């Protein structure tokens, strides 16, 4: 019986607190602060989306295949890897007309191994891309990127006939940088 009276007194005390003017003022202030935080959260993340860092812009060397002066697609399986580092840049891609190849940041030359695989054969060519590395700074919010200026290109001649530099500057523009002329079998 004594516990029930004590519980009743506690319940009456809580009810009195809810009815008091102090509680209503505190409740109003906390609701106002919560609403202001909500409104601020709606506006401030939008301001962060305008930063255009290298996360959204990737520097790649664009190389396209040509035969007899016209764009062609390598219909067999193409694999491109780097020499000296165990990295596969393109893994068993079919019908390849254009490749976007990342270049190293600090080396003066990149060596790429191109392998074309058919049902009964495999052709291997090596492509050497010599370049100057150009550090690129956009803003304090973004990391330093790396542009490249291609100075020369050479290749072995298994299926590659020659390579032409069409745009030496490799940057965010995604322009064709190299034309890879392949033997057409004529």
N, C-alpha and C positions, 0 to 999 in steps of 0.2 A: 504494500500500500504506500509505503514511504517513497519507493522508487517511482511510482506513478505520479505522486504529487510533485516530485522533483522534475520529472519529464514534462509535466504540465507547466511548471514555472519556466522551464527553459523554452518551451514552445511559445509561451506568452511573451517572453523577452525577445525572441526572434521576430515575432509578429510586430511588436512595438518598434523594433529597429527598421523594419521594412516601411512602416508608416511615417517614420521621422523625416523631417525636412533635410537633415544632414545626409541621410542615405539617398534621397532623391537627387540631391546636388552631386554627390559622388558618382552616382549611377549615370547622370546626364554627362558629366565630364568624361568619364571613361568611354561612354558611347561616342562622344564627340571626337576624342582622340583616336579611337578605332576607325571612325569614318575618315578622318584626315589621313591616317596611314594608308587606308584603302585607296583613296583618291590619289595620293602620292605614288603608290605602287602602280597605278594605271598609267601615269604620265612618264615617270622616269625610265622604265625599261625601253620605251620607244626612243629615247635619246641615245641609248647605247647602240642601237642597230645601225646608225649612220656611219660608224667606223668601218672603213673599207680596207681591212688588213689583208695580208697575204693568205689568210685562211680562206678567203673567197677568191683570190687571184693566184693562180699557180703558174710558175714559169716553166714551160716545156718547149722543147725543140720539135717543131712539126715537120715531119718528113713524109713525102708522098712518092708513090711509085709511078714511073712513066715507062712506056715502051713505044718506040717509033714516034716519039714526040707527043703522044696522047696519054692521058691518065689511064692507068690499068689497076686492076685489083689482083693481088696474089691470092688465087683461089685455094691453094694448098694450105696446110697448117704452117703458121709462122710463129716462131719463138724468138724473142730478143732477150739477151742477157748481157750483163757487164762482164768484162774480163778483169780478173784480179780481185773482185768482190763477188761473193756468192749471192747475186741478186738477179731475179728474173723480172724484166720490165714488161714483157708481153708474153703470156703463156698460152701457147697453142690456139692462136686466133685464126679464124677462117675468113676468107674474102676481105683481106686487108688492103685498103687503098691509101690510108693515111695513118701515121703513127704519131703519138705525142710522147716524146721521150724526155724524161727529166735528165738534166746534166748535173755533174758534180759541182759542189760549191767552190772547192779550193784547188782542184787539180787543173793543170793547164791543158790536158788532153784527156778525152774519154775514149775508151775502147769498147765497142759494142760488137757482140757476136750475133749474127742473124742466121737462123737455121730454118730452111724450108723443107718440110717433110711431106712426101707423097706416099702412096701405097707401097712402092717398091724402091724408093730412093730417099736420100737426105742430102741437101745441098747446104754448104756452110760458107758464109762470107764474113769477113771482119771489116768493121767500119771504124776509122780513127777520126775523131773530131777534135781539132785543136782550136782553142778559144782563149779569150781574155775574160776574166771574171770581174764584174763591175758591181760593187756593193751599192744597194739602192735603199735609201732612207725615205720613208713617207711621213711618219709622225712619231712622237714619243709613245703613243699608244700601241704602235705596231712594231714587231721585230724587224730587223734589217733583212731585206730580201737580197737576192743575187740575180742580176741580169748577166748576160753573156754576149760577147761579140765573137762570132765564128771567124777564125782567120784562115783555116784551110781544112779540107776534108779529103781523105783518100780511102780506098777500099780494095780488097782483093777482088778477083774477077771470076768467081765461080758462076754466079747468076747476076751479079751487079756488073753492068758495063761501065758506068761512070756516075759521078755524083756532082751536082751543080748547087752552088750556094745561091739561093734566090733572095734571101733576106738575112744579112749577117747578124742583126741585132735580135737576140732572143729575150723577149720580155713578156708582159701580160697580154700583148695584142693577139696571140694565137694565129699569127700569120704563117704562111708556109715558109720555112727556113731552108729546107733542102729538097732537091728533086733527085730521087734515086732512079737512074735509068737502068732498066734490066734488059738482059738478052731476050729477044723475042723468039728465037729459034728459026728465023728466016735465013 
